[in-house]
Amino acid sequence: MNTSEFSNIDDLIQQHNPFAGHTVVRNSQVWGKSLPDVPSINAHVSDTVFESIHKINQNSMQTVGITVVGEKGLGKTQVISRIRHHYKQTDQVLFIYMGDYGEKLSKIKSKFLETLTSSLRAYGQYEGIMQWQEIATHLINEAKGWNHTAEQYIQRFPDWLNKHSTKAVDHFTDLIFSKQNQIIENPYIIRAILWTLSRPHAIYATYWLSGMELAERQAQDMGLPNFKTGEKEVESFKTTCQILNLVSQYKIPVICFDELDTIHVDELTGFSLVQITASMAKDLFNNIKRGLLLLAMYEETWAQVRSLPQAEAVIHRIASYPQLGQRISLNYLKPDDIIALVSQWLKEFYAQHQVVPPHPLYPFTEAQLIELGKQRPMTRGVLSWCASQWKKDKIDSPANLDVVKPAFENELAEIEQKITDLLEDSDQLAETLAFSFERIIGKTIENVEIKSIERFKQRSCYLHFKINGIENSQPVKIGLAVIQQSGGIAVQAILKQLGNYQRFDLTRGCLVRSKTIGRNARLAHKYLKELQDEKGGEWVRIPEEDIKPLLAIYAVYKNQESYGVKPEQIFDFIEKSELVIKNQIICEILSDPSGQAPDGLIDEDIPISIPPSSDDQDVLKSPIDLGGNFFS
């Protein structure tokens, strides 16, 4: 290699560090482009999963539970990513990945249903076709004896609605339910799945399937009833099992529970995240007809599972293979593994930039990596070492901006992938805002000096937190509640409490919501008018671009151990980047109330266009391009 080429590769090394900010495998990399992988590393784990799925496929096994344990950074999520990408181009499995359990562990079953429906929104074997639409296609083809593609049904759906209104959906629902009623108790699940074939209705159908409440007009138009709020957890688990059993007729559900190693404890029961999740996994094992459950955790987290009441029953289900009640341990990296890992990362990096290095490990040497291997490092430790040793003129003590920024950018990319779901998660949005306000205690914004943040913990309280401060030398106490879900009942309850200043010790109530309130929610509008006109309350919406950085930095904070950053470094990054103090949502919450609904709200009352039903009875006998008389 000549001098000029050598200079170019060193310039590339100075400008790009392929390891920085990529030591943690995130949700988007499990689903999308994965980090470079060496299949031989921890192959015994992925091979066990592949073998189990093969046996389920051959009907020699039905439901399998596998628990993988290993220290932080040994590569648990990377193995899960490998499994996902192994089956990505096939329709053999339905992959479900849960790494976010929400802020309230008491709602974990409804959170899992949201995860399941979100997974099914992902494209399946064909680009542009949701897995929901593939399921709907299977159901129609099986019921009618047809053999059409999802794309054909999607193309024909507008014509069916124009000719027959909802009679086509009614007909298919009745026919499919009569054949599936041993699996599906609730025919509305089938109805909602069929609606995913209609592009304008698909988002509302998957929203309903996830257990969310539709606006009254949307629910009526699509013939989908809303459940009462108090029934949600019970109904969520019933719906989950019915969907999984329906899907398992066509593909094997592979359900992965990751990121279980937090100290998060449910306030009501005192159980930890892993204990609650393991118990739910046991219930899934008992209620689904076939599938694979994969849990990944630290060894010390496994000890929490063993301390559960009736732990043996749980363990025998979440660790049923390859040996009953035994978890599978990840291995430490050997020198050969480290060389293979670093070589693979560099191979992809140099290929991307179309540069040929002087040798495959450049700028490292084989001797360095062998020496590193003597320390029995974790995968994450190797990648962190590579990131820190990448530049020859590196600063020994990098500024906090340089330390946190790659992690922040990694989480920001993650947020981009799932922002639609996050914007519906009121509890997570509220906790993100509370975390953000805690970062600016002592600061003055919009004439409000923030003194403290107080979270509401009353069992019957719908409000999320209170901002205590001083405004124009007077105490100010702003009660805040986030409610992004559709429907008027929950909004009504929240608005009633936001206006109860005496009970909650408030001087101002703040509703955070990006949707209008349905016209038929009369009591909600009454409470809103009282809040804004009589009590000086406020309504703030959440613009997508403004909430993304707050969600991202909160995710870095929650994953600080994985990224190897300290809280003070994160807080310093927030202060120096002015991420919170200049955020428009923060400023709007603290500003003087306008007394008006915010601009840019999503209209809850926009009707979904469904033509009226034809009075011509002959329409029921008219031929359909896809297969003759579909009403016969």
C-alpha positions as CSV (number, residue, x, y, z in Angstrom):
1,M,0.0,0.0,0.0
2,N,1.5,3.4,-1.0
3,T,1.7,6.5,1.3
4,S,-1.3,8.3,-0.2
5,E,-3.6,5.3,0.4
6,F,-2.3,4.9,3.9
7,S,-3.1,8.6,4.5
8,N,-6.6,8.2,3.3
9,I,-7.4,5.2,5.6
10,D,-6.0,7.1,8.6
11,D,-8.2,10.1,7.6
12,L,-11.2,7.7,7.6
13,I,-10.2,6.4,11.0
14,Q,-10.0,9.9,12.4
15,Q,-13.5,10.8,11.0
16,H,-15.5,7.6,11.7
17,N,-15.4,5.3,14.7
18,P,-17.5,2.2,13.8
19,F,-17.6,1.0,17.5
20,A,-18.7,4.3,19.1
21,G,-22.2,4.2,20.4
22,H,-22.8,0.7,19.1
23,T,-21.8,-1.4,22.1
24,V,-25.5,-2.0,23.0
25,V,-27.9,-3.9,20.7
26,R,-31.2,-2.1,20.6
27,N,-34.7,-3.0,19.5
28,S,-34.3,-1.4,16.0
29,Q,-31.2,-3.6,15.4
30,V,-33.1,-6.7,16.4
31,W,-35.8,-5.9,13.9
32,G,-33.8,-4.0,11.2
33,K,-30.1,-4.0,10.2
34,S,-28.2,-5.9,12.9
35,L,-24.8,-5.2,14.2
36,P,-22.0,-7.5,12.8
37,D,-22.4,-11.0,14.1
38,V,-20.1,-14.0,14.4
39,P,-22.5,-17.1,14.4
40,S,-19.9,-19.2,16.2
41,I,-20.0,-17.1,19.3
42,N,-22.5,-18.6,21.7
43,A,-23.7,-20.9,18.9
44,H,-24.9,-23.4,21.5
45,V,-27.7,-21.0,22.5
46,S,-29.0,-20.1,19.0
47,D,-28.6,-23.7,17.9
48,T,-30.8,-24.8,20.8
49,V,-33.5,-22.4,19.7
50,F,-33.2,-23.5,16.0
51,E,-33.5,-27.2,17.1
52,S,-36.5,-26.4,19.3
53,I,-38.3,-24.6,16.5
54,H,-37.6,-27.5,14.2
55,K,-39.1,-29.9,16.7
56,I,-42.2,-27.7,17.2
57,N,-42.5,-27.6,13.4
58,Q,-42.3,-31.4,13.2
59,N,-45.0,-31.7,16.0
60,S,-42.6,-33.6,18.3
61,M,-42.9,-30.6,20.7
62,Q,-45.6,-28.0,21.3
63,T,-44.5,-25.2,23.6
64,V,-40.9,-24.7,24.7
65,G,-39.4,-22.4,27.3
66,I,-35.7,-21.4,27.2
67,T,-33.9,-19.1,29.6
68,V,-30.5,-17.7,28.7
69,V,-28.3,-16.3,31.5
70,G,-25.0,-14.4,31.3
71,E,-23.3,-11.4,32.7
72,K,-23.9,-7.9,31.4
73,G,-22.4,-7.5,28.0
74,L,-21.9,-11.1,27.1
75,G,-24.2,-10.9,24.1
76,K,-27.7,-11.9,25.1
77,T,-29.5,-9.5,22.8
78,Q,-27.1,-10.2,20.0
79,V,-28.1,-13.9,20.1
80,I,-31.8,-12.8,20.0
81,S,-31.0,-10.6,17.0
82,R,-29.3,-13.6,15.3
83,I,-32.4,-15.7,15.8
84,R,-34.6,-12.9,14.4
85,H,-32.4,-12.5,11.3
86,H,-32.1,-16.3,10.8
87,Y,-35.9,-16.5,10.2
88,K,-36.4,-13.0,8.7
89,Q,-36.8,-14.1,5.1
90,T,-39.1,-17.0,5.9
91,D,-42.7,-17.2,7.0
92,Q,-41.9,-20.0,9.4
93,V,-42.1,-18.0,12.6
94,L,-43.8,-15.0,14.1
95,F,-41.1,-13.1,16.0
96,I,-42.1,-11.1,19.1
97,Y,-39.6,-9.0,21.0
98,M,-40.3,-7.4,24.3
99,G,-37.6,-5.2,25.8
100,D,-39.8,-2.3,27.1
101,Y,-42.2,-3.1,29.9
102,G,-43.7,0.4,30.5
103,E,-43.6,2.4,33.6
104,K,-46.4,0.5,35.4
105,L,-45.7,-3.2,35.9
106,S,-49.3,-3.8,36.9
107,K,-50.2,-3.2,33.3
108,I,-47.7,-5.7,31.8
109,K,-50.3,-7.9,30.1
110,S,-51.8,-5.0,28.2
111,K,-48.2,-3.8,27.4
112,F,-47.4,-7.3,26.0
113,L,-50.5,-7.2,23.8
114,E,-49.3,-3.8,22.5
115,T,-45.9,-5.5,21.8
116,L,-47.6,-8.4,20.0
117,T,-49.7,-6.2,17.8
118,S,-46.8,-3.9,17.0
119,S,-44.7,-7.0,16.0
120,L,-47.5,-8.1,13.7
121,R,-47.5,-4.6,12.1
122,A,-44.0,-5.3,10.9
123,Y,-43.6,-6.4,7.3
124,G,-43.6,-10.1,6.9
125,Q,-42.2,-12.0,3.9
126,Y,-43.1,-9.4,1.4
127,E,-42.2,-5.7,1.5
128,G,-45.2,-3.4,2.2
129,I,-47.4,-6.2,3.6
130,M,-48.0,-6.3,7.3
131,Q,-48.1,-9.7,9.0
132,W,-51.6,-8.8,10.1
133,Q,-52.6,-8.7,6.4
134,E,-50.9,-12.0,5.8
135,I,-53.0,-13.5,8.6
136,A,-56.2,-12.0,7.2
137,T,-55.3,-13.5,3.8
138,H,-54.7,-17.0,5.4
139,L,-58.1,-16.8,7.1
140,I,-60.1,-15.8,4.0
141,N,-58.3,-18.3,1.7
142,E,-58.9,-21.1,4.2
143,A,-62.5,-20.2,4.7
144,K,-63.3,-19.8,1.0
145,G,-61.0,-22.3,-0.5
146,W,-59.2,-19.5,-2.4
147,N,-55.5,-19.0,-3.1
148,H,-55.1,-15.2,-3.4
149,T,-52.4,-13.0,-2.2
150,A,-52.6,-10.3,0.5
151,E,-51.9,-7.6,-2.2
152,Q,-54.9,-8.9,-4.3
153,Y,-57.2,-8.6,-1.3
154,I,-55.8,-5.1,-0.4
155,Q,-56.4,-3.9,-4.0
156,R,-60.0,-5.2,-4.0
157,F,-61.1,-4.1,-0.6
158,P,-62.1,-0.5,-1.6
159,D,-64.3,-2.0,-4.4
160,W,-65.9,-4.4,-1.9
161,L,-66.7,-1.5,0.4
162,N,-68.1,0.6,-2.4
163,K,-70.4,-2.2,-3.6
164,H,-71.4,-3.8,-0.3
165,S,-70.4,-1.4,2.5
166,T,-69.5,-3.5,5.5
167,K,-71.5,-6.6,4.4
168,A,-68.3,-8.1,3.0
169,V,-66.6,-7.8,6.4
170,D,-69.7,-9.1,8.1
171,H,-69.8,-12.1,5.7
172,F,-66.1,-13.0,6.1
173,T,-66.2,-12.6,9.9
174,D,-69.2,-14.9,10.3
175,L,-67.7,-17.5,7.9
176,I,-64.2,-17.5,9.5
177,F,-65.6,-17.5,13.0
178,S,-67.7,-20.6,12.3
179,K,-64.4,-22.4,11.4
180,Q,-62.2,-20.8,14.1
181,N,-64.5,-20.7,17.1
182,Q,-62.5,-23.4,18.9
183,I,-59.6,-21.0,19.0
184,I,-61.3,-17.5,18.9
185,E,-63.9,-16.7,21.5
186,N,-64.3,-13.1,20.4
187,P,-65.4,-12.7,16.8
188,Y,-64.5,-9.0,16.9
189,I,-60.8,-10.1,16.8
190,I,-61.4,-11.7,13.4
191,R,-63.4,-8.6,12.3
192,A,-60.5,-6.3,13.2
193,I,-57.9,-8.5,11.5
194,L,-60.0,-8.4,8.3
195,W,-60.1,-4.6,8.5
196,T,-56.3,-4.5,8.2
197,L,-56.8,-5.3,4.5
198,S,-58.4,-1.9,4.0
199,R,-55.5,0.6,4.0
200,P,-57.6,3.6,5.5
201,H,-58.9,1.4,8.3
202,A,-55.7,-0.7,9.1
203,I,-54.3,1.8,11.6
204,Y,-57.6,1.8,13.6
205,A,-57.9,-1.9,13.4
206,T,-54.4,-2.6,14.8
207,Y,-55.0,0.1,17.4
208,W,-58.2,-1.7,18.6
209,L,-56.4,-5.1,18.5
210,S,-53.7,-3.6,20.8
211,G,-56.4,-3.1,23.4
212,M,-56.8,0.7,22.9
213,E,-60.1,2.5,22.8
214,L,-61.3,3.9,19.5
215,A,-63.2,7.1,19.2
216,E,-66.9,6.4,19.3
217,R,-67.4,7.3,15.6
218,Q,-64.6,5.0,14.5
219,A,-65.8,2.2,16.6
220,Q,-69.3,2.4,15.3
221,D,-68.2,2.6,11.6
222,M,-66.0,-0.5,11.9
223,G,-68.4,-2.4,14.2
224,L,-65.7,-2.8,16.9
225,P,-66.9,-2.3,20.6
226,N,-64.7,-0.6,23.2
227,F,-64.0,-2.4,26.4
228,K,-64.4,-0.8,29.8
229,T,-61.2,0.6,31.3
230,G,-61.4,-1.7,34.3
231,E,-61.5,-4.8,32.1
232,K,-58.4,-4.0,30.1
233,E,-55.8,-6.3,31.9
234,V,-58.0,-9.4,31.9
235,E,-59.3,-8.8,28.3
236,S,-55.7,-8.0,27.1
237,F,-54.4,-11.5,28.1
238,K,-57.4,-13.2,26.7
239,T,-57.0,-11.4,23.4
240,T,-53.2,-12.1,23.4
241,C,-53.7,-15.9,23.8
242,Q,-56.4,-16.0,21.1
243,I,-54.2,-14.1,18.6
244,L,-51.2,-16.3,19.3
245,N,-53.3,-19.5,19.0
246,L,-54.7,-18.2,15.7
247,V,-51.3,-17.3,14.3
248,S,-49.8,-20.6,15.5
249,Q,-51.8,-22.4,12.9
250,Y,-49.7,-20.8,10.2
251,K,-46.3,-20.0,11.9
252,I,-44.6,-20.6,15.2
253,P,-44.7,-17.7,17.7
254,V,-41.2,-17.0,19.0
255,I,-41.6,-14.7,22.0
256,C,-38.4,-13.1,23.4
257,F,-38.3,-11.3,26.7
258,D,-35.2,-9.1,27.0
259,E,-33.9,-6.3,29.3
260,L,-35.2,-8.0,32.4
261,D,-32.4,-6.9,34.7
262,T,-33.8,-3.7,36.2
263,I,-34.5,-3.0,39.8
264,H,-38.0,-1.9,38.8
265,V,-40.5,-3.2,41.4
266,D,-44.3,-3.1,41.2
267,E,-45.7,-0.8,43.9
268,L,-48.8,-2.9,44.5
269,T,-47.3,-6.4,44.7
270,G,-43.7,-5.8,45.6
271,F,-42.6,-8.2,42.8
272,S,-39.7,-7.3,40.4
273,L,-39.9,-6.9,36.7
274,V,-38.4,-10.4,36.0
275,Q,-40.7,-12.0,38.6
276,I,-43.8,-10.5,37.0
277,T,-42.6,-11.3,33.4
278,A,-41.7,-14.9,34.3
279,S,-45.1,-15.4,35.8
280,M,-46.7,-14.0,32.7
281,A,-44.5,-16.3,30.6
282,K,-45.7,-19.3,32.6
283,D,-49.3,-18.2,31.9
284,L,-48.5,-18.0,28.2
285,F,-46.9,-21.4,28.3
286,N,-50.1,-22.8,29.8
287,N,-52.5,-21.1,27.4
288,I,-50.9,-21.1,23.9
289,K,-51.1,-24.2,21.8
290,R,-47.6,-24.0,20.4
291,G,-44.7,-21.6,20.5
292,L,-41.3,-20.8,21.9
293,L,-40.6,-18.5,24.9
294,L,-37.1,-17.1,25.3
295,L,-36.0,-15.2,28.3
296,A,-32.6,-13.5,28.7
297,M,-31.2,-12.3,32.0
298,Y,-28.3,-12.0,34.4
299,E,-27.4,-14.9,36.7
300,E,-28.3,-12.8,39.7
301,T,-31.7,-12.0,38.1
302,W,-32.4,-15.7,37.7
303,A,-32.1,-15.9,41.5
304,Q,-35.1,-13.6,41.7
305,V,-37.1,-16.0,39.7
306,R,-36.1,-18.9,42.0
307,S,-37.4,-16.9,45.0
308,L,-40.9,-16.6,43.6
309,P,-43.8,-18.4,45.3
310,Q,-44.3,-21.7,43.4
311,A,-41.0,-21.0,41.7
312,E,-40.7,-24.6,40.5
313,A,-43.9,-24.3,38.4
314,V,-42.6,-21.1,36.8
315,I,-39.1,-22.5,36.1
316,H,-40.3,-25.7,34.6
317,R,-42.1,-23.7,32.0
318,I,-39.6,-20.9,31.2
319,A,-36.7,-23.4,31.2
320,S,-38.2,-26.6,29.8
321,Y,-35.6,-27.3,27.2
322,P,-32.9,-28.7,26.7
323,Q,-33.1,-29.9,30.3
324,L,-36.1,-29.3,32.6
325,G,-35.5,-26.5,35.0
326,Q,-32.0,-25.7,33.7
327,R,-31.0,-22.3,32.1
328,I,-28.4,-22.0,29.4
329,S,-25.3,-20.0,30.1
330,L,-23.5,-17.7,27.7
331,N,-19.7,-18.2,27.3
332,Y,-16.9,-15.7,27.8
333,L,-15.0,-14.8,24.7
334,K,-11.8,-16.7,23.9
335,P,-9.0,-15.0,21.9
336,D,-10.1,-16.6,18.7
337,D,-13.7,-15.3,19.3
338,I,-12.3,-11.8,19.8
339,I,-10.3,-11.8,16.6
340,A,-13.3,-13.1,14.7
341,L,-15.6,-10.5,16.2
342,V,-13.3,-7.5,15.6
343,S,-12.5,-8.8,12.1
344,Q,-16.1,-9.0,11.2
345,W,-16.9,-5.4,12.4
346,L,-13.9,-4.1,10.5
347,K,-14.7,-6.0,7.4
348,E,-18.2,-4.4,7.2
349,F,-16.8,-1.0,8.0
350,Y,-14.1,-1.0,5.4
351,A,-16.5,-2.5,2.8
352,Q,-19.0,0.3,3.5
353,H,-16.4,3.0,2.8
354,Q,-14.7,1.0,-0.1
355,V,-11.3,1.1,1.5
356,V,-8.8,-1.7,1.7
357,P,-6.9,-1.9,5.0
358,P,-3.3,-3.0,5.3
359,H,-4.5,-6.0,7.2
360,P,-8.0,-7.2,8.3
361,L,-7.5,-6.1,12.0
362,Y,-6.1,-2.6,11.2
363,P,-5.7,-0.4,13.2
364,F,-5.4,-3.1,15.9
365,T,-3.0,-6.0,15.9
366,E,-3.6,-9.7,16.6
367,A,-1.2,-9.5,19.6
368,Q,-3.4,-6.8,21.2
369,L,-6.5,-8.8,20.8
370,I,-4.9,-12.0,22.1
371,E,-3.7,-10.1,25.1
372,L,-7.3,-8.7,25.6
373,G,-8.6,-12.3,25.4
374,K,-6.6,-13.3,28.5
375,Q,-8.8,-11.0,30.5
376,R,-12.0,-13.1,29.6
377,P,-13.8,-10.0,28.4
378,M,-17.5,-9.7,27.5
379,T,-18.6,-8.9,24.0
380,R,-19.6,-5.4,25.0
381,G,-16.2,-5.0,26.8
382,V,-14.4,-5.9,23.6
383,L,-16.4,-3.4,21.5
384,S,-15.9,-0.7,24.2
385,W,-12.2,-1.3,24.2
386,C,-12.1,-1.0,20.4
387,A,-14.1,2.3,20.5
388,S,-11.7,3.8,23.1
389,Q,-8.6,2.6,21.2
390,W,-9.8,3.6,17.8
391,K,-8.1,7.0,17.3
392,K,-4.4,7.1,17.9
393,D,-4.6,10.7,19.1
394,K,-7.6,10.0,21.4
395,I,-8.1,12.1,24.5
396,D,-7.8,10.0,27.7
397,S,-10.7,11.7,29.5
398,P,-13.2,12.6,26.8
399,A,-15.8,15.3,27.5
400,N,-19.2,14.2,28.6
401,L,-20.6,15.4,25.3
402,D,-18.4,12.9,23.5
403,V,-19.2,10.1,25.9
404,V,-23.0,10.5,25.8
405,K,-23.5,11.7,22.3
406,P,-23.1,8.3,20.5
407,A,-25.5,6.7,23.0
408,F,-28.0,9.5,22.5
409,E,-27.8,9.2,18.7
410,N,-28.2,5.4,19.0
411,E,-31.4,5.9,21.1
412,L,-32.7,8.6,18.8
413,A,-32.5,6.2,15.9
414,E,-34.3,3.7,18.0
415,I,-37.1,6.2,18.9
416,E,-37.5,7.0,15.2
417,Q,-38.3,3.3,14.6
418,K,-41.1,3.1,17.1
419,I,-42.3,6.7,17.5
420,T,-45.9,5.8,16.4
421,D,-46.3,3.4,19.4
422,L,-44.5,5.7,21.8
423,L,-46.8,8.6,21.1
424,E,-49.7,6.4,22.3
425,D,-48.0,5.3,25.5
426,S,-49.2,8.0,28.0
427,D,-47.4,6.6,31.0
428,Q,-44.0,6.5,29.2
429,L,-44.5,10.0,27.8
430,A,-45.4,11.3,31.3
431,E,-42.4,9.6,32.9
432,T,-40.1,11.1,30.2
433,L,-41.5,14.6,30.9
434,A,-41.1,14.1,34.7
435,F,-37.5,13.0,34.2
436,S,-36.9,16.1,31.9
437,F,-38.4,18.5,34.5
438,E,-36.2,17.0,37.2
439,R,-33.1,17.9,35.1
440,I,-34.0,21.6,35.3
441,I,-34.9,22.0,39.0
442,G,-33.5,25.3,40.1
443,K,-33.8,26.8,36.6
444,T,-36.3,29.6,35.6
445,I,-38.3,29.1,32.4
446,E,-41.3,31.2,31.3
447,N,-41.0,33.1,34.6
448,V,-41.4,29.9,36.6
449,E,-38.5,28.8,38.9
450,I,-38.8,25.0,39.3
451,K,-38.4,23.9,42.9
452,S,-39.3,20.2,42.8
453,I,-41.2,17.4,40.9
454,E,-43.7,15.3,42.8
455,R,-45.1,12.1,41.4
456,F,-48.7,11.2,42.2
457,K,-48.9,7.7,43.8
458,Q,-52.5,7.6,45.0
459,R,-54.2,4.5,43.7
460,S,-57.3,6.4,42.5
461,C,-55.3,9.2,41.0
462,Y,-55.1,9.6,37.2
463,L,-52.7,12.5,37.3
464,H,-49.0,11.8,36.6
465,F,-46.9,14.4,38.5
466,K,-46.8,17.9,39.9
467,I,-44.4,20.7,39.2
468,N,-43.8,22.8,42.3
469,G,-42.3,26.3,41.6
470,I,-42.3,30.0,42.1
471,E,-43.9,32.4,39.6
472,N,-43.8,36.2,40.2
473,S,-42.9,35.5,43.9
474,Q,-46.0,33.3,44.3
475,P,-46.1,29.5,44.7
476,V,-47.2,27.6,41.6
477,K,-48.2,23.9,41.6
478,I,-48.9,22.5,38.1
479,G,-50.6,19.1,38.0
480,L,-49.9,17.3,34.8
481,A,-51.7,14.4,33.2
482,V,-50.9,12.8,29.8
483,I,-53.7,11.0,28.0
484,Q,-53.0,10.1,24.3
485,Q,-55.6,7.3,24.0
486,S,-58.7,7.7,22.0
487,G,-62.2,7.7,23.6
488,G,-63.8,10.0,26.1
489,I,-64.2,8.1,29.3
490,A,-60.6,8.2,30.4
491,V,-60.2,11.9,29.3
492,Q,-63.3,12.7,31.3
493,A,-61.9,11.1,34.5
494,I,-58.6,12.9,34.1
495,L,-60.1,16.3,33.4
496,K,-62.3,16.0,36.4
497,Q,-59.3,15.4,38.6
498,L,-57.2,18.1,36.9
499,G,-59.8,20.6,38.0
500,N,-59.9,19.4,41.6
501,Y,-57.3,21.8,42.8
502,Q,-58.1,21.4,46.5
503,R,-57.8,17.6,46.5
504,F,-54.5,17.5,44.7
505,D,-53.1,20.8,46.1
506,L,-52.8,22.5,42.7
507,T,-52.8,26.1,41.4
508,R,-53.0,25.0,37.7
509,G,-54.0,21.8,35.9
510,C,-52.3,20.8,32.6
511,L,-53.8,18.3,30.1
512,V,-51.2,16.9,27.7
513,R,-52.9,15.4,24.7
514,S,-52.3,15.6,20.9
515,K,-55.9,14.6,19.9
516,T,-59.2,16.4,20.0
517,I,-61.8,15.2,22.4
518,G,-64.7,13.6,20.6
519,R,-67.8,15.7,20.2
520,N,-70.0,13.1,22.0
521,A,-67.8,13.2,25.1
522,R,-70.0,15.9,26.7
523,L,-68.9,15.5,30.3
524,A,-65.2,15.7,29.2
525,H,-66.0,19.0,27.4
526,K,-67.8,20.3,30.5
527,Y,-64.8,19.6,32.7
528,L,-62.4,21.0,30.0
529,K,-64.4,24.2,29.9
530,E,-64.3,24.5,33.7
531,L,-60.5,23.8,33.7
532,Q,-59.7,26.4,31.1
533,D,-62.3,29.1,31.6
534,E,-62.8,29.1,35.3
535,K,-59.6,27.7,36.8
536,G,-56.8,28.9,34.5
537,G,-55.8,25.4,33.3
538,E,-54.0,24.5,30.1
539,W,-54.0,22.1,27.3
540,V,-50.7,21.2,25.6
541,R,-50.0,18.9,22.7
542,I,-46.9,16.8,22.1
543,P,-45.2,17.6,18.7
544,E,-43.4,14.5,17.5
545,E,-40.1,16.3,16.8
546,D,-40.0,17.9,20.2
547,I,-40.6,14.7,22.2
548,K,-38.1,12.5,20.4
549,P,-34.9,14.0,22.0
550,L,-36.5,13.8,25.4
551,L,-37.5,10.2,24.9
552,A,-34.0,9.4,23.6
553,I,-32.0,10.9,26.5
554,Y,-34.4,9.3,29.0
555,A,-33.7,5.9,27.3
556,V,-29.9,6.6,27.6
557,Y,-30.5,7.2,31.3
558,K,-32.4,4.0,31.7
559,N,-29.7,2.0,29.8
560,Q,-26.7,3.9,31.4
561,E,-25.1,0.6,32.7
562,S,-25.2,-0.9,29.2
563,Y,-23.7,2.2,27.7
564,G,-21.1,2.5,30.4
565,V,-22.0,6.1,31.2
566,K,-22.6,7.7,34.5
567,P,-25.7,9.8,35.5
568,E,-23.6,12.9,36.0
569,Q,-22.3,12.6,32.5
570,I,-25.8,12.3,31.1
571,F,-27.0,15.3,33.2
572,D,-24.0,17.3,32.0
573,F,-24.8,16.4,28.4
574,I,-28.4,17.6,29.0
575,E,-27.3,20.9,30.4
576,K,-24.6,21.7,27.8
577,S,-26.8,20.7,24.9
578,E,-29.8,22.6,26.3
579,L,-31.9,19.6,25.4
580,V,-34.5,20.2,28.0
581,I,-34.4,23.9,28.9
582,K,-35.1,25.0,25.3
583,N,-37.6,22.2,24.5
584,Q,-40.9,23.6,23.2
585,I,-43.0,21.1,25.2
586,I,-41.3,22.1,28.4
587,C,-41.7,25.8,27.7
588,E,-45.4,25.4,26.7
589,I,-46.3,23.6,29.9
590,L,-44.7,26.3,32.0
591,S,-46.0,29.3,29.9
592,D,-49.1,31.3,30.8
593,P,-52.2,29.3,29.7
594,S,-53.9,30.5,26.6
595,G,-57.3,29.2,27.5
596,Q,-57.6,27.6,24.0
597,A,-57.1,24.2,22.5
598,P,-53.6,23.9,21.0
599,D,-53.1,24.0,17.2
600,G,-52.3,20.9,15.2
601,L,-54.5,18.4,17.1
602,I,-55.4,15.1,15.5
603,D,-59.2,15.2,14.9
604,E,-60.9,12.3,16.7
605,D,-64.2,12.9,14.9
606,I,-63.0,12.5,11.3
607,P,-65.3,9.8,9.9
608,I,-63.8,6.7,8.2
609,S,-65.3,6.7,4.8
610,I,-67.6,3.6,4.5
611,P,-70.2,3.9,1.7
612,P,-73.8,3.1,2.7
613,S,-75.0,-0.4,2.1
614,S,-76.7,-1.0,-1.2
615,D,-80.5,-1.7,-1.2
616,D,-80.1,-3.8,-4.3
617,Q,-80.3,-7.4,-3.1
618,D,-78.7,-8.7,-6.4
619,V,-75.5,-7.1,-5.3
620,L,-75.1,-10.1,-2.9
621,K,-75.0,-12.4,-5.9
622,S,-72.7,-10.3,-8.1
623,P,-69.4,-12.0,-9.2
624,I,-66.2,-10.8,-7.6
625,D,-63.0,-10.7,-9.6
626,L,-61.1,-12.7,-6.9
627,G,-63.2,-15.8,-7.0
628,G,-66.8,-15.6,-8.1
629,N,-69.6,-15.1,-5.7
630,F,-68.0,-14.5,-2.3
631,F,-71.3,-14.4,-0.5
632,S,-72.2,-18.0,-1.6
